[in-house]
Amino acid sequence: MGYKGLSLRLINSVLKDWGCECIFFFNYNRINMGLSNDMVKAHMEALFGKARTASLSEKVAGMTAYKRELTVVEELCEALNQMGGRYVLPFTFKNSSGKRTSHHLIFVSKHPLGYGIMKTIMAKESSTHEQGVATFEYNPADKAQPFLFEYARPLDDLEHMLLDTFAGKTITVQEIFESHNVGRPYIMPNYKEVLRKMYDMGTITATREGDKPIRRNSFPEDIRVTFPKKRRG
């Protein structure tokens, strides 16, 4: 599919019922050409929305090919979010040379369970990982594309994010994962790994219900973690 028939309205019709997900083929190359073609303007507006299409066409003018692609995918993800598809996952396929994008698969859901399952699948299928964190093929993205930037952060960043987000709180590993993973590349094993490291270093304290022992090299979901308060200055 290029762009004909693909619209926010169609995607929303698939997602309107409880427990429904949508995954669609996104032919970026066709969309890229369509943004500057008035003859297919109606199709672009159906996919991005009228106002977003107008601003996007202006925004990408003069951009490098690489930057343009990131911006278009970013805008699509934001449009899906605004439509009500809170859980969005983009995944990129490169051509045989690995230098150009062949196409994207975009997953959209309104439920965290489907999102978590698909994230695990996409993470395993990623061609490269940094410190055990899947790149989802977007590791070069930067802060100019905040949605995609979150999918480009290595494991070192996770510790700092957790310390900032949960400063002074006591919360289970499962609750940490559920409240923090949406819109980020991390899967449960990533959280367990960094929390275990923080626990071993004494950065955080942790307990289990009934004073069960926390065994070496493990960090189960029921562990309650206490984070230090933020330092001033």
N, C-alpha and C positions, 0 to 999 in steps of 0.2 A: 504494500500500500504506500502511496506517496502522500497525498493530503486529502484527496477527494473522499468525502464521507466521514473522515476522522474529525470529530468535533467534541468540545467540552460537553455539549448536550448529550451526545451518544455515550460518552464515558460515564456521565452522571446517571444515565438510565440503567447502566449495568450495575452501578454501585448503590442504587437507591434502596435496595432491600438489605436487611441485616445479614452480616456474614458474607457479603459478596466482595469479590476482588476483581480487578481488571489488569491484564498485562497486554500491552500493545506494542507493535513494531513501529518505530519512529524513524522514518527515512529522512535524516537530517539534510542530506544533499538536495533532495527535492524541495524541502521546506525552505532551505537557504535561498534557492533560486526563486521560490514563490514570493518571498518577502519584498522583492523589488519588481514584481510583475503585477501590474494593476489588473490584468485579466483574471487573475486568480485571487484577488483581494478578498472576496467573499469567503473563500475557503480558509484563508489565513485568519480572518476574523472569527470564523466558527471554531477554530482551534485555540486561539489565544484570547479572544475577546476583542471588541472593536477598539477600545482605548489602548489596550496593551499592544495590539498590532501596530497602531500608529506610532507609539513611543518606541517600540522595538525597532521598527524600520529606521527611525532616526538614530537610535542608539548604536546600531551595528554599522552604520555608514562609515567607511574609512577604517574599520577595525581590521586587524590581521585575521587570516582565516581561522587560526587557532582560537583567538579571543572571541571571534564571532560565534563559533560553535558552542563554546562554554556559555556565552550569554544567552543564546537561543534556548539551550536546554534548561538553563537556570530560570528563564522566564516561563517556560512550559511548566516546570515544577511548581513555581509560585502560583500560576494560574490554576493548577490542579488543587493546590492547597486552599486557595480562596473559594474554589467550587465546593469544598467540603471533603476532599480526599486528603485527610490529614497525613496519612502514611504513604509517602512516595519514595520509590527507589529507582534511580536511573542506572543502567548498566550498558557499557559500551563494547561494541565488537569492532576490532581493527581488521583491515584487509590483510592479505597474505604477507605483505611486506612489513606490516605492523606500523606503518607510517601515517596511514590515513584511516579515518573512521569509515567502517562499512555501514553500520546502522546502530541504533540504540534500542534496547528494550526498556520500557517504562512500566513499572509496577505501581498500582494505586490501590489503596485499601482504606476502609474506615475503621478497621479493627486491628489492635496491636498483635493479636495472635498470628494472623496471616502475614503481617509485616515481618514478624520475628522469624517465621519459617522461611519466607522468601529471602530475607537478609542472610540467613545461614547458608542457603543454597547458593546465592550470588557470591558470597564471600569465598566459598569453597571453589567456585568456578573462576575466580579472579586469577589472572595470569601471574600477577606478582603480589607480594605482601611485604609490608614494612614492619618489622618487629612483631610479626604475627597478626598484623591488622591488614585486612584486605584493602586494596587500592580502589576497587570498583572502576578501574581504568581512569580515575580522575585525580590521581596523585599530583598533577601539576597545577590544579586549580588554585586560585588565590582568593584573597578577601573581597575582591571585586565581585565574586559570585559566592555569596555567603552560604547558599544551600549546598553547592558543590564543594565549597571549601571545607565543610564539616566532614565530607567523605575523603578528605586528603590528609587527615591528621594522624600521625604515628602514635605509638603506645606511650611515649614519653609525655605527650600532652595530656593523656587521660588522668594521670595522677594530679596534675595541677588543676584540671577542671573539677575533679571530685572534691578536692580540698576547698575550692572556692564555692562550689554549689552546695555542699553539705556541711559547711563549717558550723561546728557546735551542735550538730544533730546526731542522734542515735537512730539507726535505720538498718533494716536487713539487706543482705546482698540482693535478694530478689527485688525488693523495693527500689534499691539503687538502680538496678538494671531497667526496670519498668519505667521509671521516671526520667531516666537520663539517656537511653539509647536511641530514642526516636530522632531521626534526622542526622544521625552520626554513624560512622562505619563499624562501630564496635559491637561484637557479639558477646554472649555470656562468658565464654572462656577468657576473653580479653579482660573483662572486669575482674574475674576471679584471679587472674594472674597478677594484675597490678595491685589489687587489694591484699593479696597474700604477701607481695613484696613490701607493701607499706606496713603490714602487720609485723613482718619479720624485722623490719628496721625500727619499729617502735613509733612510727608516724601516727598510727591509729591504734585503738584498743578494740578488742572483739571478744564476744562471749556467745555461748550457745545455750538454748533453753535446757534447763535441768543440769546445767554445768557440764554438759557433754564436752569431751576433749576436742580440741581443734588439731586434727592430725597433720603431720608434716606433709607438705606438698599438696594440700587440699584446702578448699575454702567453700564449703557448701552454702546453698542459697539461704538456709535458715539462720546463718550467723548474723548477730546484731553488731554492727560496726559503730563505734563512736569516733567522730571526727573532732580534731582540735578546733578551738575557736580561731577566727581570723586574727592575725596580728595587726596591730595598728602601726601606721607609718611605713 
